[in-house]
């Protein structure tokens, strides 16, 4: 059985690569996770992308996503358990609903290499040895790439590093001396806890018709970011945001 992990960008139907569009046409069955957390629109966005970019016959199977604790005491253990549960759920669907000669597609937000679990989950399925599978990965436009384009940014200073982290780790990275930080997966805007000596370039729901952008000195624009996040969530029912923080001066 062949699996294809296809990066589809941050959510806009026009932000797929030519390679990703070609890969969509090779798929017989798409598996889509339904997170059941008030973000049903994420499933409809995937369906919109398929309608826009495919001409062949395919079918879609929506797989209920296993529940997980979003604020666990032991984060790594919780995430690994969630990956295992996801692997079991996908494996059962593949065994029961997909023929051995069919190609299965996973539509991955952004790029599969960056803060996404799909590669790890597919590796778990393969390692379990119940199904004989092979897979490939088609990269996608990440939210980071789109953030840079929208704000006309070069992420690195000349000869300097860029730290990519999560909201959960932001405080520790800043305390360790990182001063040029891209932040993802930050539902609570951890940047509020920093001092005002930072500039921020922020974006939400990038690539969609409800995209939001804010930039400026952190202390000056936090209220504007709050308003924009509220507006983005009202428009779609979900917010996916990312931002660059750079220590001023």
C-alpha positions as CSV (number, residue, x, y, z in Angstrom):
1,X,0.0,0.0,0.0
2,X,1.4,3.4,-0.9
3,X,0.9,6.5,1.3
4,X,1.6,10.0,0.2
5,X,2.0,12.8,2.8
6,X,1.2,16.0,0.9
7,X,2.0,19.5,2.3
8,X,-0.9,21.7,1.4
9,X,0.2,25.0,2.8
10,X,-1.3,27.0,5.7
11,X,-4.9,26.9,4.5
12,X,-5.2,28.9,1.3
13,X,-6.2,26.9,-1.8
14,X,-3.7,28.8,-3.9
15,X,-0.7,28.0,-1.7
16,X,0.1,24.5,-3.0
17,X,3.2,23.7,-5.0
18,X,3.0,22.2,-8.5
19,X,4.4,19.0,-7.1
20,X,1.7,18.9,-4.4
21,X,-1.1,19.3,-7.1
22,X,0.4,16.5,-9.1
23,X,0.5,14.3,-6.1
24,X,-3.1,15.0,-5.3
25,X,-4.0,13.5,-8.7
26,X,-2.3,10.3,-7.9
27,X,-4.4,9.5,-4.8
28,X,-7.3,7.2,-4.6
29,X,-8.3,7.7,-1.0
30,X,-7.7,10.7,1.3
31,X,-7.7,10.2,5.1
32,X,-8.7,13.4,7.0
33,X,-8.6,13.7,10.7
34,X,-11.7,15.3,12.4
35,X,-10.5,16.9,15.5
36,X,-14.0,17.6,16.8
37,X,-12.9,20.7,18.7
38,X,-15.0,23.3,17.0
39,X,-12.7,23.3,14.0
40,X,-14.9,21.5,11.5
41,X,-14.0,24.2,8.9
42,X,-10.5,22.6,8.7
43,X,-12.2,19.6,7.0
44,X,-14.1,21.8,4.6
45,X,-10.9,23.7,3.7
46,X,-9.3,20.4,2.7
47,X,-12.4,19.5,0.6
48,X,-12.1,22.9,-1.1
49,X,-8.5,22.3,-2.0
50,X,-9.4,18.9,-3.5
51,X,-12.2,20.4,-5.5
52,X,-9.9,23.1,-6.8
53,X,-6.9,21.0,-7.7
54,X,-8.1,17.5,-8.6
55,X,-10.0,16.2,-11.7
56,X,-9.9,12.5,-11.1
57,X,-12.0,10.2,-9.0
58,X,-11.2,9.8,-5.3
59,X,-13.0,9.2,-2.0
60,X,-12.5,10.8,1.4
61,X,-12.6,9.1,4.7
62,X,-12.9,11.3,7.8
63,X,-11.2,9.7,10.8
64,X,-12.2,10.9,14.3
65,X,-9.0,12.1,16.0
66,X,-8.2,10.5,19.4
67,X,-8.6,12.9,22.3
68,X,-5.6,14.3,24.1
69,X,-4.8,16.5,27.1
70,X,-3.7,19.9,25.7
71,X,-2.0,20.9,29.0
72,X,-0.6,17.7,30.4
73,X,1.9,17.5,33.2
74,X,4.1,15.2,31.1
75,X,3.9,16.8,27.6
76,X,6.2,14.4,25.8
77,X,4.5,11.3,27.2
78,X,1.0,12.6,26.3
79,X,2.0,13.4,22.8
80,X,3.6,10.0,22.2
81,X,0.5,8.3,23.5
82,X,-1.6,10.4,21.2
83,X,0.6,9.5,18.2
84,X,0.2,5.8,19.1
85,X,-3.6,6.2,19.3
86,X,-3.6,8.0,15.9
87,X,-1.6,5.2,14.4
88,X,-4.1,2.6,15.6
89,X,-7.0,4.6,14.3
90,X,-5.5,5.1,10.8
91,X,-4.3,1.5,10.6
92,X,-7.8,0.2,11.3
93,X,-9.2,2.4,8.6
94,X,-6.5,1.3,6.1
95,X,-7.2,-2.4,6.9
96,X,-10.9,-2.1,6.6
97,X,-11.6,0.5,3.9
98,X,-8.6,0.6,1.5
99,X,-7.4,-2.0,-1.1
100,X,-3.7,-3.0,-1.2
101,X,-3.3,-1.5,-4.7
102,X,-4.8,1.9,-3.8
103,X,-2.8,5.1,-3.0
104,X,-3.7,6.9,0.2
105,X,-3.2,10.6,0.7
106,X,-2.7,12.6,3.9
107,X,-3.3,16.3,3.5
108,X,-0.8,18.0,5.9
109,X,-1.2,21.6,6.9
110,X,1.9,23.7,6.0
111,X,4.9,21.5,5.6
112,X,5.1,17.9,7.0
113,X,8.6,18.5,8.4
114,X,7.6,21.3,10.8
115,X,5.6,20.7,14.0
116,X,3.4,18.1,12.4
117,X,2.8,14.5,13.6
118,X,2.0,12.7,10.3
119,X,5.4,11.4,9.5
120,X,5.8,10.0,13.0
121,X,2.4,8.4,13.0
122,X,3.0,6.8,9.6
123,X,6.3,5.5,10.9
124,X,4.5,3.9,13.8
125,X,2.0,2.2,11.4
126,X,4.9,0.8,9.3
127,X,6.9,-0.3,12.4
128,X,3.8,-2.2,13.8
129,X,4.2,-4.6,10.8
130,X,0.5,-5.3,10.3
131,X,0.4,-3.5,6.9
132,X,2.9,-3.6,4.1
133,X,3.3,0.1,3.3
134,X,5.6,2.5,1.6
135,X,5.3,6.3,1.7
136,X,6.8,9.5,0.4
137,X,6.6,13.1,1.5
138,X,5.8,16.1,-0.7
139,X,6.9,19.4,1.0
140,X,4.5,22.3,1.4
141,X,4.5,26.0,1.8
142,X,4.9,26.5,5.6
143,X,3.1,29.2,7.6
144,X,6.6,30.5,8.4
145,X,7.3,31.0,4.7
146,X,4.0,32.8,4.2
147,X,4.6,35.0,7.2
148,X,7.9,36.1,5.8
149,X,6.4,36.9,2.4
150,X,3.5,38.9,3.8
151,X,5.7,41.0,6.0
152,X,8.6,41.1,3.5
153,X,11.0,39.6,6.0
154,X,14.3,38.0,5.9
155,X,14.2,35.8,9.0
156,X,17.9,35.8,9.8
157,X,20.1,38.7,10.5
158,X,23.2,38.8,8.4
159,X,25.2,35.6,9.3
160,X,22.9,35.1,12.3
161,X,20.7,32.2,13.5
162,X,17.0,31.8,13.7
163,X,15.4,29.9,16.6
164,X,12.1,28.2,15.7
165,X,10.1,27.1,18.8
166,X,6.6,26.9,20.4
167,X,4.8,29.2,22.7
168,X,5.4,26.6,25.4
169,X,9.2,27.0,25.0
170,X,9.3,30.8,24.2
171,X,10.2,32.0,27.7
172,X,13.1,29.5,28.1
173,X,14.5,30.3,24.7
174,X,14.4,34.1,25.3
175,X,16.0,33.6,28.8
176,X,18.8,31.5,27.2
177,X,19.7,34.4,25.0
178,X,17.9,33.8,21.7
179,X,17.0,37.1,20.2
180,X,15.5,36.2,16.8
181,X,12.7,33.8,17.4
182,X,9.9,32.3,15.2
183,X,7.0,31.1,17.4
184,X,4.4,28.5,16.4
185,X,1.7,26.6,18.3
186,X,1.0,29.5,20.7
187,X,-2.6,29.6,21.5
188,X,-2.2,31.8,24.6
189,X,0.3,34.4,23.1
190,X,3.2,33.6,25.4
191,X,4.9,36.7,24.1
192,X,2.8,38.7,26.6
193,X,5.3,37.5,29.3
194,X,8.3,39.1,27.7
195,X,9.5,42.7,28.3
196,X,8.7,45.4,25.7
197,X,12.2,45.3,24.2
198,X,11.0,43.2,21.3
199,X,9.6,43.8,17.8
200,X,6.9,41.4,16.5
201,X,5.7,40.4,13.1
202,X,2.5,38.4,13.6
203,X,0.1,36.6,11.2
204,X,-3.0,34.4,11.6
205,X,-4.9,32.2,9.2
206,X,-2.3,32.9,6.5
207,X,-3.4,32.4,3.0
208,X,-7.1,32.4,3.7
209,X,-9.5,35.2,2.9
210,X,-9.6,36.0,6.6
211,X,-5.8,36.5,7.0
212,X,-4.7,38.9,9.7
213,X,-1.4,40.7,10.0
214,X,0.1,43.0,12.7
215,X,3.6,44.3,13.2
216,X,5.3,46.7,15.5
217,X,6.9,47.1,19.0
218,X,5.5,44.2,21.1
219,X,4.1,46.4,23.9
220,X,2.4,48.7,21.4
221,X,0.6,46.1,19.3
222,X,-0.5,43.4,21.7
223,X,-4.0,44.9,21.9
224,X,-4.2,45.0,18.1
225,X,-3.2,41.3,18.0
226,X,-5.9,40.4,20.4
227,X,-8.5,42.1,18.3
228,X,-7.2,40.5,15.1
229,X,-7.2,37.0,16.7
230,X,-10.8,37.5,17.8
231,X,-11.8,38.6,14.4
232,X,-10.0,35.6,12.7
233,X,-11.6,33.1,15.1
234,X,-15.1,34.7,14.5
235,X,-14.6,34.4,10.8
236,X,-13.6,30.7,10.7
237,X,-14.0,29.2,14.1
238,X,-10.3,28.6,14.5
239,X,-7.0,30.6,14.7
240,X,-3.7,29.4,13.4
241,X,-1.1,32.0,14.0
242,X,2.7,32.4,14.0
243,X,5.1,35.2,14.5
244,X,8.6,36.5,14.5
245,X,10.1,38.1,17.6
246,X,13.3,40.1,17.3
247,X,15.0,41.9,20.2
248,X,15.0,45.6,19.3
249,X,18.4,47.1,18.4
